[in-house]
């Protein structure tokens, strides 16, 4: 089986994973963002933070949105420290964040031992305009390595800017990332290597990993979203098998 999906708290599950067992950590943690005050940041659900009041969908909330910025930074440092331990030398980490939590995320990544290598941008063409303001149409991917970059280990040339709208028709998660973006990002992991996502959500990272010929280890706290991820991962396996067999199979 090219994937394993654990159900539970990310820190608890990570503590049980072995040293030097994954090649890349690619994850989209709950940002704990939004709100001008601690009360606004910690007293609102993910749905109220990240969707408009007139949103037509009724996607389920997800846990982990109750930290203020200081506790978020401390918690993310702990998590990325465990992820660092599980990653091989010269392995990579990619962490999604928004503009509010970008400084905290870069600090946490470095505090955990990673060497910060830069920031990529995910541009979302379909995003809400804001009267009198610049449009917030980007999220960011903070990335780094465990030790030096080994270009011979995985000689790829990846872009630093990705453009794709958030899934709409088949959207199953409030903060779901486009599979076409994730398929590009998982290429930072060597072919047949293992990608770890401690916040699997609806499983987009895992789907991308499978479709690109990588192994996948996922962790998800919400049973609701773990069920969705499991279904999508199994579906990706079927698609991958079909692609390998060819259209006449």
N, C-alpha and C positions, 0 to 999 in steps of 0.2 A: 504494500500500500504506500503510495508516494506522499501521503499526508497523515498527520496525527492532529486531532483536535481535542484539546484539554478543556474541561469546563471547571471554572473556578477563578479565584483571585490571581491576578498576574504575578504579584510578588511571591505568593505562596507556591504557585506552580513553577515559577522560574527557579526557586531555591532547590527544587528537585531535579532539575536538568543538569546533565554532566558538563564538566569543563570542556571548552574547545570542541563543541559539538555542532555548531551552526556556522555558516559562511557569511550570512548577512541578516541583519535585523532591519525590517522595514515595517513601520508601524504608525498608526494614527491614534494617539492617545486622546482621551477626553480632554479638551483644551482648558476647561474651567475658565472660560473667557466671557467677556461681555459684562456690562454693568459698570457704573462709575464708582460704586462703593462695595465694600466687602459683603454687605447684606444683599445687594443686588446680584452679586456674582454667585453667592452661595445659596440664595433663597429661591432661585428660579430653576425650572427643569430644563433639560436639554432642548425639549421641543419649544419652550417659550424663548430660549436664547437664539436658536438657530433656524427657526422657521417664522414666517410672518403670521400675524394673527388671523389672516383670511386664507391661510393655506388649506387647500382642498383635501389633502391627505390626512390620515390619522395614524401615522407611523408611531410605533411604540417608543417611549423614552428609553434612555439607557443610563445605567448607574455611573457614578464617579464624577458628577458635576457639582460637587458640594465643597470644593476647596477654594480658599482664597489664594492670591498669587504666591504668597510666601510658602504656604503649606504645599501648594502645587509644585513649586520648585524643589522643595525638599523631597517630596514623594517621587518626582520624576528622576531626581538624582539617584535615589535608592534603586529604582527600577532599572535605570540604564547601567548602574553598577553591576547588577545581577546579569543583565544582558551582555555586558562586556566580558564577564567571566565565561559565559557559555560560547563566546565567539572565538574563532580561530585567529591566530596572528595574521595581520593584514586584512582581516575581515572588515566589513563595512556596516555602518548604521545610518538609516534614513528615518527621520522623525518629522511628521507633518505638524504644522503649527499655524497660527494666524498672527496678524501683526501685533496684537496685544501681548501675546505670550512669546513672541520671537526672542526678546532678550533673555527671558527666563529659561527658554529651551536651550539656547546656546550655552548658557551658564551651566545648566544641569548636565548637558552632554560632556562638557569639559571636566566638571567636577567628578563625573563617573569614570574618568580615565581615558576617554576617547580623545583622539586628535581631531579637532574641528577642521574640516576641509573646505566648507563653503555652504552656500544656500542656493537652492534651485527654486524656481517659481512655478506654481500651477495657476495659469490664467483661466478664469471662468467667464466665457463670453456672455452667458446668460446669468446676470446678477443684478440685484436691485439698484437702480439709480438713487442718488441721495441729493435732494435739492440743496444748493449752496455748498456742496462738499465734493471732494474727489470720490469717484466710485471705488468701493472696496471690492475689486474683482479678482484679487489674487490671494491664494494661500501659499505657504512656504514649506520647503523641505530642507531641514537642517541635516547635513550629512558629515560623517567623519569616518575614521578608520581606527582599528586597534593596532597601533604601531604604524610603521611606514606603509605607503602605498606600494603594492607589488603589481606593477603593470603587466608582468609576464604571466601572472596567475590568471588574469582575466582581461585580455587586451581588447577592451571595448571602448568606443567613443560615444558617450551619451550626452544628450543636450542638457542645458541648464534651464530651459523654458519649455513647459508643456501647456498646450491649449486644448481644453475639452470641457464641455459643460457637464455639470452634475447630472447623473441619470435622472430622467423624469418619468418616462412611460413605465419602465420596469423598476422603479426605485423601491427599495425595501428597507432602507435605513435612513435616518435623518441626515447623517453626514456622510453618506455613501460616496466613495471615490470611483471615478470612471475606470473600468477595466482596461481601456486602451492606454491610459496613463500608467496604471500599475504594471502592465505588461512591459513597458519600457523600463520602469524602475527596477523590476526584478532581474533585469539583465546585468545589474551590478554584481549579482551573485554568479559565480562560475557555473557553466552548464553541469547539470546533475548535482549541483550543490544544494545546500539546505537553507531555506529562508525561514526566519522566525518572526511571527507577529504576535506580541503579547496582548493586543487588543483587536481581535479578529473581526468583531462586528458582524457584518453580513457576509464576510469571507472574500472580499474583492482581491486582497493580496494573495490569498491562497489559490483562488481561481487563476489569477495571472501566473503564479508560480507553476502550477500544473500545466497550463497551456504553453508555457515557455520551457518545459522540460526540467523544472527544478523540483526538489523535495520541499515539503512545507510542514512546519510545526506551528499550530495556532493555539491561542488561549482566549477564552471568552467567558466573562462572568455571567452575562445574561442568558438564561436558558432559552428565552424567546429568540434571541439573535443567534445563539449557538445552533438551534434547530434550522434556522434559515441558512446559516453558513454550511452546515452539514449537507443540506440539500444541494446547494450551489456547487460545493466541492465534488459531490458525486456526479452531478451533471457535467462538470468540467472534465472529469475522468472519462466519461462517455464520449465527449467531444474530442478529447485528445486521442482516444483509442481509434475513433473513426478517422481522424486526420492521418494517423500513422498507418492504418490499414489501406487508406485510399478510397476513392468514391465508388469503386466497384465491389467493395467488401460487403 
